Amino acid sequence: MDEQHSTVFASQAERSEVIFPGDSNSLGNLFGGRLMQFIDLVGAVAAYRHARSTAVVTASMDHLDFVAPVHVGDLLILKASVNRAFKTSMEVGVKAMVEDPKTRQLRHVSTAYVTYVAVDQSGTPVPVEPVVPETEHQKRRYNDAQRRRENRAEETARKRELRKVLTMDWHT
Ligand SMILES: CC(C)(COP(=O)(O)OP(=O)(O)OC[C@H]1O[C@@H](n2cnc3c(N)ncnc32)[C@H](O)[C@@H]1OP(=O)(O)O)[C@@H](O)C(=O)NCCC(=O)NCCS
C-alpha cells in the first residue's frame, strides 16, 4: 500500500463558484440540481485522486441535506475528501459553504455523501487502495462511512431485486 498517497489529505479537493442568476430559481436562490452538480464534480475529483484509476463513476448520492439557501452573488466553497475506500468503491464526503468575502467566515449550506466506483476503460470496477485516516475527524468519518455502507447495502440489494420485476411505467 502506498501510505503517503492513500491518506485522506491526499484525496482532498476544493471548488469555488460565484453564483450567477442563470443558476438560480425564481426566489433568487441557487437551484438544488445545480448544487448537486457542483457536489458531484468536486466529489469525483477527490475519488479520482484517491483511486488513480482510468475513471471513477458516481454510483449513488445517498444523503444530501440542503441546510440553508445559497443566493445569487454568493461565493460558494465546496470541499471534498474520501471518507473510506472499500473494494472498488469509495465514500466521499462533500461539504458546501458560503464564504463572506469581507470576514472570510464560512456558513454551512449543504453536506452530501457520494459513492464513486473506480472503473477501467470498459467500465468494469477495479480495486482501490484503502484510505488512511489520520486526524480525529477523519477517523470519525471513516467509522461512520462503514455504518452508512451497511445501511446502503441493504437498500441497494432491495432495489436490485425490484429492478428485476418493475416495469418502466412509473404512473401506476
Ligand atoms: C456503479 C457501477 C460501476 C457498479 O457496477 P456493478 O455491476 O453494480 O458492480 P458491483 O456489483 O461489482 O459493485 C461494485 C461496487 O459498487 C458498489 N455499488 C454498486 N451500486 C451501488 C450503489 N447504488 N450505491 C453505492 N455503491 C454501489 C458496490 O457496493 C461495490 O463496492 P465494493 O467493490 O467497494 O464492495 C455500475 O452500476 C454503473 O456503471 N453505473 C452507472 C454509473 C454512472 O454512469 N454514473 C453517472 C451517473 S449517470
The ligand as an SDF file (V2000), in Angstrom:
LIG
                    3D

 48 50  0  0  0  0  0  0  0  0999 V2000
  -21.5280    1.8130  -10.3820 C   0  0  0  0  0  0  0  0  0  0  0  0
  -21.3510    0.5650  -11.2530 C   0  0  0  0  0  0  0  0  0  0  0  0
  -19.9930    0.5780  -11.9310 C   0  0  0  0  0  0  0  0  0  0  0  0
  -21.4450   -0.6490  -10.3260 C   0  0  0  0  0  0  0  0  0  0  0  0
  -21.4120   -1.7700  -11.1380 O   0  0  0  0  0  0  0  0  0  0  0  0
  -21.9280   -3.1920  -10.6110 P   0  0  0  0  0  0  0  0  0  0  0  0
  -22.0610   -4.0980  -11.7750 O   0  0  0  0  0  0  0  0  0  0  0  0
  -23.0970   -2.9910   -9.7230 O   0  0  0  0  0  0  0  0  0  0  0  0
  -20.6720   -3.6750   -9.8300 O   0  0  0  0  0  0  0  0  0  0  0  0
  -20.5810   -4.4560   -8.4630 P   0  0  0  0  0  0  0  0  0  0  0  0
  -21.8630   -5.1200   -8.0620 O   0  0  0  0  0  0  0  0  0  0  0  0
  -19.3500   -5.3060   -8.6000 O   0  0  0  0  0  0  0  0  0  0  0  0
  -20.2760   -3.2920   -7.4160 O   0  0  0  0  0  0  0  0  0  0  0  0
  -19.0620   -2.5610   -7.4850 C   0  0  0  0  0  0  0  0  0  0  0  0
  -19.0190   -1.6380   -6.3120 C   0  0  0  0  0  0  0  0  0  0  0  0
  -20.0190   -0.6440   -6.4690 O   0  0  0  0  0  0  0  0  0  0  0  0
  -20.7820   -0.5440   -5.2880 C   0  0  0  0  0  0  0  0  0  0  0  0
  -22.1280   -0.1390   -5.6650 N   0  0  0  0  0  0  0  0  0  0  0  0
  -22.8840   -0.6400   -6.6630 C   0  0  0  0  0  0  0  0  0  0  0  0
  -24.0710    0.0050   -6.6920 N   0  0  0  0  0  0  0  0  0  0  0  0
  -24.0390    0.9180   -5.6870 C   0  0  0  0  0  0  0  0  0  0  0  0
  -24.9610    1.8910   -5.2030 C   0  0  0  0  0  0  0  0  0  0  0  0
  -26.1610    2.0670   -5.7540 N   0  0  0  0  0  0  0  0  0  0  0  0
  -24.5770    2.6670   -4.1760 N   0  0  0  0  0  0  0  0  0  0  0  0
  -23.3820    2.5290   -3.5860 C   0  0  0  0  0  0  0  0  0  0  0  0
  -22.4500    1.6110   -4.0010 N   0  0  0  0  0  0  0  0  0  0  0  0
  -22.7950    0.8240   -5.0320 C   0  0  0  0  0  0  0  0  0  0  0  0
  -20.7410   -1.9420   -4.7040 C   0  0  0  0  0  0  0  0  0  0  0  0
  -21.0380   -1.9150   -3.3090 O   0  0  0  0  0  0  0  0  0  0  0  0
  -19.3210   -2.3420   -4.9760 C   0  0  0  0  0  0  0  0  0  0  0  0
  -18.4650   -1.7330   -3.9840 O   0  0  0  0  0  0  0  0  0  0  0  0
  -17.1630   -2.5080   -3.4060 P   0  0  0  0  0  0  0  0  0  0  0  0
  -16.4260   -3.1050   -4.5920 O   0  0  0  0  0  0  0  0  0  0  0  0
  -16.3680   -1.4480   -2.7540 O   0  0  0  0  0  0  0  0  0  0  0  0
  -17.6650   -3.5530   -2.4720 O   0  0  0  0  0  0  0  0  0  0  0  0
  -22.4850    0.4490  -12.3340 C   0  0  0  0  0  0  0  0  0  0  0  0
  -23.7430    0.3100  -11.6960 O   0  0  0  0  0  0  0  0  0  0  0  0
  -22.5170    1.6520  -13.2390 C   0  0  0  0  0  0  0  0  0  0  0  0
  -21.7210    1.7520  -14.1750 O   0  0  0  0  0  0  0  0  0  0  0  0
  -23.4760    2.5640  -13.0200 N   0  0  0  0  0  0  0  0  0  0  0  0
  -23.5740    3.7980  -13.8010 C   0  0  0  0  0  0  0  0  0  0  0  0
  -22.5960    4.8580  -13.2800 C   0  0  0  0  0  0  0  0  0  0  0  0
  -22.7670    6.1680  -13.9940 C   0  0  0  0  0  0  0  0  0  0  0  0
  -22.8520    6.2240  -15.1860 O   0  0  0  0  0  0  0  0  0  0  0  0
  -22.8430    7.2210  -13.2090 N   0  0  0  0  0  0  0  0  0  0  0  0
  -23.0820    8.5420  -13.7210 C   0  0  0  0  0  0  0  0  0  0  0  0
  -24.4890    8.9440  -13.4720 C   0  0  0  0  0  0  0  0  0  0  0  0
  -25.4970    8.7980  -14.8960 S   0  0  0  0  0  0  0  0  0  0  0  0
  1  2  1  0
  2  3  1  0
  2  4  1  0
  2 36  1  0
  4  5  1  0
  5  6  1  0
  6  7  2  0
  6  8  1  0
  6  9  1  0
  9 10  1  0
 10 11  2  0
 10 12  1  0
 10 13  1  0
 13 14  1  0
 14 15  1  0
 15 16  1  0
 15 30  1  0
 16 17  1  0
 17 18  1  0
 17 28  1  0
 18 19  1  0
 18 27  1  0
 19 20  2  0
 20 21  1  0
 21 22  1  0
 21 27  2  0
 22 23  1  0
 22 24  2  0
 24 25  1  0
 25 26  2  0
 26 27  1  0
 28 29  1  0
 28 30  1  0
 30 31  1  0
 31 32  1  0
 32 33  2  0
 32 34  1  0
 32 35  1  0
 36 37  1  0
 36 38  1  0
 38 39  2  0
 38 40  1  0
 40 41  1  0
 41 42  1  0
 42 43  1  0
 43 44  2  0
 43 45  1  0
 45 46  1  0
 46 47  1  0
 47 48  1  0
M  END
$$$$
